[in-house]
Amino acid sequence: MTTTADAAPKAPPGEETIEPRYAEVVVDARTGKAGDTFTYSIPSYMHVELGHLVRVPFGPRTLNGVVTGLRETPNVDYTRPIDSLVEEQPLLTPERIELGRWLADYYRAPAFDSFAPMLPPGMRGSAQAYVQAAADPPLGIEERLPKGAQRLLAHLRANPGAHRTASLTATLGPWVRNAIRALVEAGAASEKLVEPHRKPSSPRKTWLVPEASAYALRELADEQSRALRRAGLLRELARSPSGLAAADARNRYGRTAVARAIEMGLATLQAAPPTPETAPHAPLLPTPDQQRALAALKRTMDDPSAAPRTWLLHGATGSGKTEVYLQAIAHCLAKGQQAIALVPEVALTPQMTQRFKERFPEQVGVLHSRLTPAQHRDEWWRIFRGERSVVIGPRSALFAPVENLGLVVLDEEHEWTYKQSDAQPHYHARETAEQLASLTGAVVVLGSATPDVVTAWRADRGLIGKLSMPARIERSGAPTSLAEVDVVDMRTELREGNRSIFSRLLQERLQDTLAAGRQAVLFLNRRGAASVVACRSCGLVVRCRRCSTPFTYHRPFDGAGTGQLRCHHCGRGRAEPRRCPQCRSIHIRYLGLGTQRVVEEVRRIAPHARVLRWDSDTASTTGAHERLLRSFAEGEADVLVGTQMVAKGLDVPSVDLVGVVLADIGIHMPDFRAPERTFQLLTQVAGRAGRGPQAGYAVVQTYLPDHYAIQAAAGQDYAAFYSTEMEHRRAHGSPPFGRLVRLLYDGHSDRRTAQNEAQQLAGRLRRTVHEWDMRGVDVVGPAPTYPPRIRNAWRWQLLIRAPEPRLLLDKLSIPSAWRVDVDPVNIV
């Protein structure tokens, strides 16, 4: 029931009463009040602590809120009582409350949005409101009700029982909300909020467990030349000695294939998967570089007063950084503390999880957005109860409810995916991890072969510690060399008559690699078969009607039927055009290239090669990523063609060759970070070659062979790139020599209105700078973003460049239609 402001709920029988106090509650609403914090009285029977999630009345509604403070006396004249506790125990520690406040302040985010990532999944906005006519309303009340309330009351009486408010609004109209408020205030109806019953997810009841050896299953799979789905099932069983969920196996390979495997005695159905006792894998003997890094990290963890508490682990690709993470975490756990390990992409979580579970059986928890709601919720509560000592996941895993945090690891700390851009708060996991560590006393490790230049700059100035691991090693710990990198000028290839997307050197190296029975990786950071579809008669480029970008052409996966044009910004698709939409010409040309085109070219020059493609078109789920990677790692394909996924953490010792089909993609973007991203991506992808005993080779194809980012990547020379990049940034005042805030407007379908909004805000900012005589503060823009329109919304942006941009932001109110992005990773 919605409680009134002057009547606290009565204590349940037998409940012990306590002295009434007051709570500062951050409510789940954007109110315009600083911090969205309001004071509520605590009913005498209710025990409330810091960090409790509560239900509170807020106007006519009842909302979730987080208790962030307690008071003995109110700071306002009038308070309303807390309605109820959502959970009996507090969900946030004092340190997490301080972290939420910091997120809201630093990233200019709504207060509850800053606490929401730390709450259990499904806790936000999940309660449903129900309304019911009162059994004994006050006499004569109907005549005094507004007409809308009278109409709703008649409907409720004609249909007895509780009705969901959302359903009434959908069927009768938006006026229902005001009518409910009038009925509740008059005592003619009651409203209550019902939390959904959260059932724990039940384990799968039936498992398909292999009865034959992995070798026998693979041999039989190779014999199934016509039963392809059965062959796929047998290979999957060979890779899964503990079995597969039977429902998943039937969905992926068909009921017939599963039934036939059981009939042949190759597998049986069991009630639960076998759970053999697994001994933890022993740590590897550390190299001298690893020993030095581990010694520094252990000293810092053992001494709470030691500084710095953030360390950059700068190690070459294949230098053994993951082993350092594992042994540092083992030290952390031995001290009775917990650890969080972050990866830049959900797709990389299975790789890291496997190694961690081998080292720490039954102690690893995994959190990411592609878990089902039930899986996500169950894992969160297991971590909350202390059943998991190590948490792995992308940036959001940083907010896992670990009680005694001792270590936070960010693998590939340079990756832009550690920045949240799609929802509030627009935090960066790196800075947020350091803030969390400062509150809890934990140690932060930032690992990368190509650190963010700002991170490297901070390490050079002693603001954080630096640990170097320049030597590359095999998995066994034996030293090995970096891949040999050749840069091919594609302008020369074209002049000399080579029209292929592969240079002659790449073709030669690919043929040699395949002939030797080794594997190759081909990288192109663009999906599809052609990036532009144009008419050769009139020059029309076929574009998405909702976005200002050309469609990308995708061929059908099975090679049959017609292809599809797809917008990579809004997802809109349309059929492949037979004629030009403008002049009706049949002369349609497909320009540019993508991963589909690369696969076709590989099959042309090496018809017998087994080719896999790894991009978001072929792997849209975590399981699909895992299956593709495992298939390639186990030698079921000779060539892997992929986008940036192949550059992040792919560790397959049998890969001898890496080919970068076009290194120039993105280097001309109007973003000061474009050269850095190009260098990082090329260096990382070249590092996938030569991780085994064989020498590795990389071929980088480019039309800009003299660009400093490409030259430094070819030499895998971070110092050379860093030196040149710092000169450019110092000249333009870019980070770390200045700070940026991006103001993005993306909320109007009318182009002129969006432009006017941007110009008005730019004028206000510049007037404020002038009035306050704020030297060193630049307001850049307004300018349209790239692309200027997405999903029918015209987008404009402004940049504030200053030593401390918040000094300007504090002096004026930014309209709610604008997104404030502090320390943006993308400025186009």
Secondary structure, DSSP 8 states (H G I E B T S, - for coil): ----TT------TT-------EEEEEESS--SSGGGEEEEE--TT----TT-EEEEEETTEEEEEEEEEEESS-SSS--EE--EESSSS--S-HHHHHHHHHHHHHTT--HHHHHGGGS-TT-SS--EEEEEE-SS--TTTGGGS-HHHHHHHHHHHHS-S-EEHHHHHHHH-TTHHHHHHHHHHHTSEEEEEE----------S-EEEE-S-HHHHHHHHHH-SS-HHHHHHHHHHHH-TT-EEHHHHHHHH-HHHHHHHHHTTSEEEESS---------------HHHHHHHHHHHHHHH-TT-S--EEEEEE-TTS-HHHHHHHHHHHHHHTT-EEEEE-S-GGGHHHHHHHHHHHSTT-EEE--TTS-HHHHHHHHHHHHTT--SEEEESGGGGG---SSEEEEEEETTT-GGGB--SSSS--BHHHHHHHHHHHHT-EEEEEESS--HHHHHHHHTTSSEEEEE--EE-TTS-EE---EEEEEEHHHHHHTT--SSS-HHHHHHHHHHHHTT-EEEEE-S--SSBSEEEETTT--B-B-SSSSSB-EEE--TTS-S--EEE-TTT--EEE--SS-TTT--S-EEEES--HHHHHHHHHHH-TT--EEEESTTT--SHHHHHHHHHHHHTTS-SEEEESGGGGSS---TTEEEEEES-TTTTTTSSSTTHHHHHHHHHHHHHTTS--SSS--EEEEEES-TT-HHHHHHHTT-HHHHHHHHHHHHHHHT-TTSSEEEEEEEEEES-HHHHHHHHHHHHHHHHHHHHHTT-TT-EEEEEEEEEEEEETTEEEEEEEEEESSTHHHHTTS---TTEEEEES-S---
